[in-house]
Every structure is written in structure tokens, then in C-alpha cells.
Amino acid sequence: MWAAVVAVRKQQPTQIVIAVPAAAPETCYELKVEVDKIVSVSTPSPFQSVGL
């Protein structure tokens, strides 16, 4: 995700919004300082894995 944010930022967008189905709360917190908005349907704590 970090690489995507860096790549998109180089394009000088008006804003950057990240939308994901699930993410660790810590990751959302860290990304908030780099993007304009982050949307996650689920932010379980503790976040262990994504799978079936």
C-alpha cells in the first residue's frame, strides 16, 4: 500500500483515498498521515490475518 501511495502522490492528485475491506487499526492510523481519507469496512483488533 505504501508503494501505491508514493506512486500516486507523484501524479499530484487532488486527493488520495484508500478503500479496503479489512485492515489493521495500526496500519489505518499510520496511513492517515499520508492520505486524505482511508475507509476500511473492518478494523479488528487484534488483526491477525485475512482469509477464508
Summary of the structure (lengths in Angstrom):
residues: 52
radius of gyration: 11.9
end to end distance: 21.6
largest distance: 37.1
contacts: 107
relative contact order: 0.25
helix: 31%
strand: 23%
